[in-house]
Amino acid sequence: MTGKVDYQKVHVLGENEVIDSSKPMLIMESQTEDEISLIDLYLVLEKHKKLMAMIIAAIFLLGLFYAISKPRVFNHSVSIQIGKMYTGDAQNNSLQPIEPVKMVLSKINEIYIPVVINEYTAENPDKSVPEIKARIPKNSDIIIVEAKASEKELLAQTLIQSVVNRVIENHRPHMNVMKSQFATELNNAQIKLMELESPTDLQVKLKQLEVNLLENNIKKKELTDPQLIKVKKQQYLTKAQSYENKLLQLQDKSRYMTTELKRLDQLDVLLEKQILGLSEDVNQALKNRTASADNIDNPSMAMTALLLNNQLQNDRRQMNELQERLYIKQKNLREKLTNDIRANDRAIEYNKTLIKDLQNSLAKLDIDTKNNLLKLNLTIAEKQAAIDKFKLTHQLQINRQQQIVKNISLKLNNLEATQALSEPLKSVNPVGTSKKLIVMVSLFLGIFIAVFVAFGREFLLKVQEKQLKPEFR
């Protein structure tokens, strides 16, 4: 080493000595033996190069042996696609996973994997089981179940498949219920579509509307047919003529009853004269009977008196009959004729009203025909519009129902059951630390340990050398 100090030429002060300032004193800077340079490091490595070579070779060979003997480990995995089902019915719904993906992941890690492993270890207690785990890739709804195992080991794939089967079996009832519900809705929708498309039902419903339209068209034809219009006018004219004839009859009857009433007056005068004449005859007969009563002893006078008495009785009876006729029967006939005249006058006025109404009806027949024709045209247009609307609405219902059937069928086909996207697959390349990396690491580790051992041994040698040198003051 450079810069060594000659310790024999240096005076070391004792504990009781005092420094003499009159004497010159040499002050030296001392350098420690622990100071290291690059040359010293190289010399140390050169000194122990054989040991280092042995260590490096030994560790390298151990690493190479481990890398060669280490079996290749592959990643066995399968991807599970969680099925999707609709949260509502087929008409108003949204497609959602059967079960939240994170919940399925928790079930796989916490339940299905331990159960599968426990079942296998219970049947094969002496065999080791690969570690199985599940994960969800970032921004994905797919669950990956994976395990690391050797290339020829099929146990990992079998266990993974068992886990997948448990997930699928757990979700199958939910999917079956949803499919059954959609199948029922599809069947009902198809039945309704068949009813809408049935020509019999359509004809029955359409027939009633067409019958109403036909009835209105017939009425329109009747209103516009010239022959029918002529017949209707002729009916009015005939009826009016009938009323006029009846009016003439009533007027004739009225004149006849008026004449009869006048005759009753004349008959009254005649009856009064007859009564008056009979009254005078009765009075004269009474006088004659009184005169004949004085000569009752004479047989001829007695016969005369008897005849006079009979004549008197006949006159009185006749006079009574005339009085009864004059004062009772004639009054009854007069009252009856008066009432008949009044009833006839009312009938005349009623017939005049009927004739006037018929004349008015005949006058407004054309106007009523035009108005009725306008109303019928409006009704026919409404009926035709109703038929067109019914046909259009019926077709729209059919189209809408066809779309409903199509949507339900599409959604039924779009139901996604939980499934494995593939069979359990082995990764193309091995996973874990590669053999090249193991060899390289063992090489660098051997170099590091060799250098460490070389410097460690050099340090120990110097410590021993220092302990062997005598101490001085």
C-alpha positions in Angstrom: 0.0 0.0 0.0 1.1 3.6 -0.6 1.7 6.3 1.9 2.8 4.0 4.7 4.0 5.6 7.9 7.3 4.6 9.7 5.9 4.1 13.1 9.5 3.6 14.6 10.5 7.2 13.8 7.5 8.7 15.4 7.8 9.7 19.1 4.7 9.1 21.0 4.1 11.3 24.0 3.5 9.6 27.2 0.8 10.5 29.6 3.1 12.6 31.9 5.1 14.3 29.2 4.7 17.9 28.3 5.3 19.3 24.8 8.4 21.4 24.5 7.6 24.3 22.3 11.3 25.2 21.9 11.9 22.0 20.0 10.6 21.6 16.5 7.8 19.1 16.2 6.9 17.2 13.1 3.1 16.9 12.5 2.1 14.2 10.0 -1.2 13.3 8.4 -1.8 9.6 8.9 -3.7 7.5 6.4 -5.7 4.4 7.6 -5.1 1.0 6.3 -8.9 0.7 5.5 -8.7 3.1 2.6 -9.7 1.2 -0.7 -8.9 1.9 -4.3 -10.0 0.3 -7.5 -6.6 -1.3 -7.9 -7.0 -2.9 -4.5 -10.4 -4.3 -5.4 -9.0 -5.8 -8.6 -6.1 -7.3 -6.7 -8.5 -8.9 -4.2 -10.6 -10.3 -7.0 -7.5 -11.5 -8.8 -6.3 -13.1 -5.6 -9.5 -15.2 -5.1 -10.4 -15.8 -8.7 -10.3 -19.6 -8.4 -12.6 -19.5 -5.4 -14.9 -17.2 -7.3 -14.9 -19.4 -10.3 -15.8 -22.4 -8.3 -18.7 -20.6 -6.6 -20.1 -19.1 -9.8 -19.8 -22.5 -11.5 -21.5 -24.3 -8.6 -24.5 -21.8 -8.4 -24.8 -21.7 -12.1 -24.9 -25.5 -12.3 -27.5 -25.6 -9.5 -29.7 -23.0 -11.4 -29.2 -24.9 -14.7 -30.2 -28.2 -13.0 -33.3 -26.6 -11.4 -34.3 -25.0 -14.7 -33.9 -28.3 -16.6 -35.6 -30.4 -13.9 -38.4 -27.8 -13.2 -41.7 -29.0 -14.9 -43.3 -26.5 -17.3 -46.5 -25.0 -15.7 -49.4 -23.9 -17.9 -52.4 -21.8 -17.1 -55.7 -23.8 -17.5 -58.7 -21.5 -17.8 -62.2 -21.2 -19.0 -64.3 -18.1 -19.5 -67.9 -18.0 -18.2 -70.5 -15.7 -19.8 -73.2 -14.9 -17.3 -76.6 -15.4 -18.9 -79.0 -12.4 -19.4 -82.7 -12.3 -18.8 -85.4 -9.6 -18.9 -86.4 -7.9 -15.8 -90.0 -7.3 -16.9 -92.4 -9.0 -19.3 -91.8 -9.3 -23.0 -93.4 -5.9 -23.9 -91.7 -3.6 -21.3 -88.3 -4.8 -20.1 -84.6 -4.5 -20.1 -82.0 -7.2 -20.5 -80.0 -7.7 -17.3 -77.6 -10.4 -16.0 -79.3 -13.3 -14.2 -77.1 -12.5 -11.3 -74.6 -9.6 -10.7 -71.2 -10.7 -12.0 -69.5 -9.7 -8.8 -71.9 -11.8 -6.8 -71.2 -14.8 -9.0 -67.5 -14.2 -8.6 -67.9 -14.3 -4.8 -69.9 -17.5 -5.0 -67.3 -19.1 -7.2 -64.4 -18.1 -4.9 -66.2 -18.6 -1.6 -68.5 -21.6 -2.3 -68.1 -23.5 -5.5 -64.3 -23.8 -5.6 -64.0 -24.9 -1.9 -66.9 -27.4 -2.4 -65.4 -28.9 -5.6 -61.9 -29.1 -3.9 -63.4 -30.6 -0.7 -65.3 -33.2 -2.7 -62.2 -34.2 -4.7 -59.9 -34.4 -1.6 -62.5 -36.4 0.2 -62.4 -39.0 -2.6 -58.6 -38.6 -3.2 -57.0 -37.6 0.1 -53.4 -38.5 -1.0 -53.4 -36.3 -4.1 -52.5 -32.7 -4.3 -55.0 -30.2 -5.7 -54.0 -27.3 -7.9 -55.0 -23.8 -6.7 -58.1 -22.6 -8.5 -59.2 -19.0 -8.5 -61.6 -16.8 -10.4 -61.3 -13.2 -11.6 -63.1 -10.6 -13.6 -61.0 -8.8 -16.3 -61.1 -5.1 -16.2 -64.1 -3.5 -18.0 -65.7 -6.9 -18.7 -68.7 -9.0 -17.5 -66.9 -12.3 -18.1 -65.6 -14.4 -15.3 -62.4 -16.4 -15.8 -61.8 -19.5 -13.7 -58.2 -20.6 -13.9 -55.6 -22.9 -12.3 -51.9 -23.5 -12.8 -50.8 -27.1 -13.5 -48.4 -29.1 -15.6 -48.9 -29.7 -19.3 -50.1 -33.3 -18.8 -52.2 -32.8 -15.7 -55.9 -32.9 -16.6 -57.1 -32.6 -13.0 -57.1 -28.8 -13.2 -59.4 -28.8 -16.2 -61.7 -31.3 -14.6 -62.1 -29.3 -11.4 -62.6 -26.1 -13.4 -65.3 -27.7 -15.4 -67.0 -28.8 -12.2 -67.0 -25.2 -11.0 -68.5 -24.1 -14.3 -71.2 -26.7 -14.2 -72.2 -25.6 -10.7 -72.6 -22.0 -11.9 -74.6 -23.1 -14.9 -76.9 -25.4 -12.8 -77.5 -22.6 -10.3 -78.7 -20.2 -13.1 -80.6 -22.8 -15.2 -83.9 -22.5 -13.1 -84.0 -18.8 -13.6 -83.5 -19.1 -17.3 -86.2 -21.9 -17.6 -88.7 -19.8 -15.8 -88.0 -16.8 -18.1 -88.2 -19.0 -21.2 -91.5 -20.5 -20.0 -92.9 -17.1 -19.4 -91.9 -15.8 -22.8 -93.2 -19.0 -24.5 -96.6 -18.5 -22.8 -96.6 -14.8 -23.9 -95.6 -15.9 -27.4 -98.4 -18.5 -27.6 -101.0 -16.0 -26.4 -99.8 -13.4 -28.9 -99.9 -16.0 -31.7 -103.4 -17.0 -30.8 -104.5 -13.3 -30.8 -102.8 -12.8 -34.2 -104.7 -15.9 -35.6 -108.0 -14.4 -34.3 -107.2 -11.1 -36.0 -106.2 -12.8 -39.2 -109.2 -15.1 -39.2 -111.4 -14.2 -42.3 -114.6 -15.5 -40.6 -114.3 -13.1 -37.7 -113.4 -10.2 -40.1 -116.4 -10.9 -42.4 -118.8 -11.1 -39.4 -117.7 -7.8 -38.1 -117.5 -6.2 -41.5 -120.8 -7.6 -42.6 -122.8 -5.6 -40.1 -121.2 -2.4 -41.2 -121.8 -3.2 -44.9 -125.4 -4.1 -44.2 -125.9 -0.7 -42.6 -124.3 0.9 -45.6 -126.4 -1.1 -48.0 -129.6 0.0 -46.2 -128.7 3.6 -46.5 -127.8 3.2 -50.2 -131.3 1.6 -50.7 -132.9 4.6 -49.0 -130.9 6.9 -51.2 -132.0 5.1 -54.3 -135.6 5.4 -53.1 -135.2 9.1 -52.6 -133.6 9.7 -56.0 -135.8 7.3 -58.1 -138.1 9.5 -60.3 -140.7 6.8 -60.5 -140.8 6.4 -56.7 -141.0 10.2 -56.3 -143.9 10.3 -58.8 -145.7 7.5 -56.9 -145.2 9.3 -53.6 -146.6 12.5 -55.0 -149.5 10.6 -56.5 -150.1 9.1 -53.1 -150.3 12.6 -51.6 -152.6 13.7 -54.4 -154.8 10.7 -54.1 -155.0 11.2 -50.3 -155.8 14.9 -50.8 -158.5 14.0 -53.3 -160.0 11.6 -50.9 -160.0 14.2 -48.1 -161.6 16.7 -50.6 -164.3 14.2 -51.5 -165.0 13.5 -47.9 -165.1 17.2 -47.3 -167.7 17.6 -50.0 -169.7 14.7 -48.5 -169.6 16.4 -45.1 -170.6 19.7 -46.6 -173.5 18.0 -48.4 -174.5 16.3 -45.1 -174.3 19.6 -43.4 -176.6 21.2 -45.9 -179.0 18.2 -45.6 -179.1 18.5 -41.8 -179.7 22.2 -42.0 -182.6 21.6 -44.3 -183.9 18.9 -42.0 -183.6 21.4 -39.1 -185.7 23.8 -41.1 -188.2 21.1 -41.8 -188.5 20.4 -38.1 -189.5 24.0 -37.6 -192.1 23.7 -40.3 -193.2 20.5 -38.8 -193.6 22.2 -35.4 -195.9 24.8 -37.0 -197.9 22.0 -38.6 -198.1 20.1 -35.4 -199.2 23.1 -33.5 -202.0 23.7 -36.0 -203.0 20.1 -35.8 -203.0 20.3 -32.0 -205.0 23.5 -32.1 -207.5 21.9 -34.5 -207.8 18.8 -32.4 -208.2 21.0 -29.3 -211.1 22.8 -30.9 -212.6 19.4 -32.0 -212.3 18.1 -28.4 -214.0 21.2 -27.0 -216.8 20.9 -29.6 -217.1 17.2 -28.8 -217.4 18.0 -25.1 -220.2 20.4 -25.8 -222.0 17.9 -28.1 -221.7 15.2 -25.4 -223.1 17.5 -22.8 -226.1 18.3 -25.1 -226.7 14.7 -25.9 -226.6 13.8 -22.2 -229.9 15.7 -21.7 -231.7 13.3 -24.2 -230.1 10.0 -23.0 -233.5 8.3 -22.9 -233.7 8.5 -26.7 -231.9 5.4 -28.1 -230.7 7.2 -31.1 -229.3 9.9 -28.9 -227.6 7.4 -26.7 -225.9 5.9 -29.7 -224.9 9.3 -30.8 -223.5 10.1 -27.3 -221.6 6.8 -27.4 -220.1 7.7 -30.8 -219.3 11.2 -29.6 -217.6 9.7 -26.6 -215.4 7.4 -28.7 -214.6 10.3 -31.0 -213.6 12.4 -28.0 -211.3 9.7 -26.8 -209.7 9.3 -30.2 -209.2 13.1 -30.5 -207.6 13.3 -27.1 -205.3 10.4 -27.8 -204.3 11.9 -31.1 -203.8 15.3 -29.5 -201.6 13.8 -26.8 -199.6 12.0 -29.4 -199.1 15.2 -31.4 -198.2 17.1 -28.2 -195.7 14.4 -27.3 -194.2 14.6 -30.8 -194.1 18.4 -30.7 -192.7 18.9 -27.2 -190.5 15.8 -26.8 -189.7 14.0 -30.0 -189.3 17.2 -32.0 -187.0 18.6 -29.4 -184.9 15.4 -29.3 -184.7 15.4 -33.1 -183.7 19.1 -33.1 -181.0 18.5 -30.4 -179.7 15.4 -32.3 -179.6 17.4 -35.6 -177.9 20.3 -33.9 -175.3 18.0 -32.4 -174.8 16.2 -35.8 -174.4 19.5 -37.5 -171.8 20.6 -34.9 -169.9 17.3 -35.3 -170.2 17.5 -39.1 -168.8 21.1 -38.9 -165.9 19.9 -36.8 -165.3 17.1 -39.3 -165.3 19.6 -42.1 -162.8 21.8 -40.4 -160.6 18.7 -39.6 -160.7 17.6 -43.2 -159.9 21.1 -44.3 -156.8 21.0 -42.0 -155.8 17.6 -43.4 -156.2 18.8 -46.9 -154.1 21.9 -46.1 -151.4 19.7 -44.4 -151.3 17.4 -47.4 -151.0 20.4 -49.7 -148.1 21.7 -47.5 -146.5 18.3 -47.4 -146.8 18.0 -51.1 -145.3 21.5 -51.5 -142.3 20.6 -49.2 -141.9 17.1 -50.6 -139.0 18.2 -52.8 -137.4 20.1 -50.0 -137.7 17.2 -47.6 -136.4 14.8 -50.3 -133.3 17.1 -50.7 -132.7 17.3 -47.0 -133.1 13.6 -46.5 -130.8 13.0 -49.4 -128.2 15.2 -47.8 -128.6 13.4 -44.5 -128.3 10.1 -46.2 -125.2 11.1 -48.1 -123.7 12.2 -44.8 -124.7 8.9 -43.2 -123.4 6.9 -46.2 -120.1 8.8 -46.0 -119.9 8.1 -42.3 -120.7 4.4 -42.8 -118.1 4.1 -45.6 -115.5 5.9 -43.4 -116.4 3.5 -40.6 -115.8 0.6 -42.9 -112.5 2.0 -44.1 -111.4 2.9 -40.6 -112.4 -0.6 -39.4 -110.3 -2.2 -42.2 -107.4 0.1 -41.5 -107.6 -0.4 -37.8 -107.9 -4.1 -38.3 -104.8 -4.1 -40.5 -102.9 -2.0 -38.0 -103.9 -4.4 -35.2 -102.6 -7.3 -37.3 -99.4 -5.4 -38.0 -99.0 -4.5 -34.4 -99.7 -8.0 -33.2 -97.2 -9.4 -35.8 -94.6 -7.0 -34.5 -95.4 -8.1 -30.9 -95.0 -11.8 -31.9 -91.8 -10.9 -33.7 -90.5 -9.0 -30.7 -91.3 -11.8 -28.3 -89.8 -14.4 -30.6 -86.7 -12.2 -31.0 -86.3 -11.7 -27.2 -87.0 -15.4 -26.6 -84.2 -16.2 -29.0 -81.9 -13.6 -27.5 -82.1 -15.0 -24.0 -78.6 -15.9 -23.1 -78.1 -18.8 -20.7 -75.0 -18.9 -18.5 -72.4 -20.8 -20.4 -68.7 -21.5 -20.8 -67.4 -19.8 -23.9 -65.2 -22.8 -24.5 -63.9 -26.0 -23.0 -61.2 -25.5 -20.4 -58.1 -24.5 -22.4 -54.4 -24.7 -21.7 -52.3 -21.6 -22.4 -50.1 -21.8 -25.4 -47.0 -20.7 -23.5 -45.9 -21.8 -20.1 -46.5 -19.4 -17.2 -44.3 -18.5 -14.3 -40.5 -18.0 -14.3 -38.9 -19.1 -17.6 -35.9 -21.4 -17.7 -33.7 -18.8 -19.4 -34.5 -16.4 -16.7 -33.7 -18.9 -14.0 -30.3 -19.6 -15.6 -29.5 -15.9 -16.0 -30.5 -15.2 -12.4 -28.4 -18.1 -11.1 -25.5 -16.8 -13.1 -25.8 -13.3 -11.7 -26.5 -14.7 -8.2 -23.3 -16.8 -8.5 -21.3 -13.7 -9.5 -22.7 -11.7 -6.7 -22.1 -14.4 -4.1 -18.6 -15.1 -5.4 -17.6 -11.4 -5.1 -19.2 -11.2 -1.7 -17.2 -14.3 -0.6 -14.0 -13.0 -2.1 -14.2 -9.7 -0.2 -15.4 -11.4 2.9 -12.4 -13.8 2.9 -10.0 -10.9 2.2 -11.4 -9.0 5.1 -11.0 -12.0 7.4 -7.4 -12.5 6.2 -6.5 -8.9 7.0 -8.1 -9.1 10.4 -6.0 -12.2 11.2 -2.9 -10.5 9.9 -3.5 -7.4 12.0 -4.0 -9.6 15.1 -0.7 -11.3 14.5 1.3 -8.0 14.4 2.8 -6.7 17.7 1.2 -3.7 19.2 3.3 -0.6 19.9 3.0 2.9 21.5 
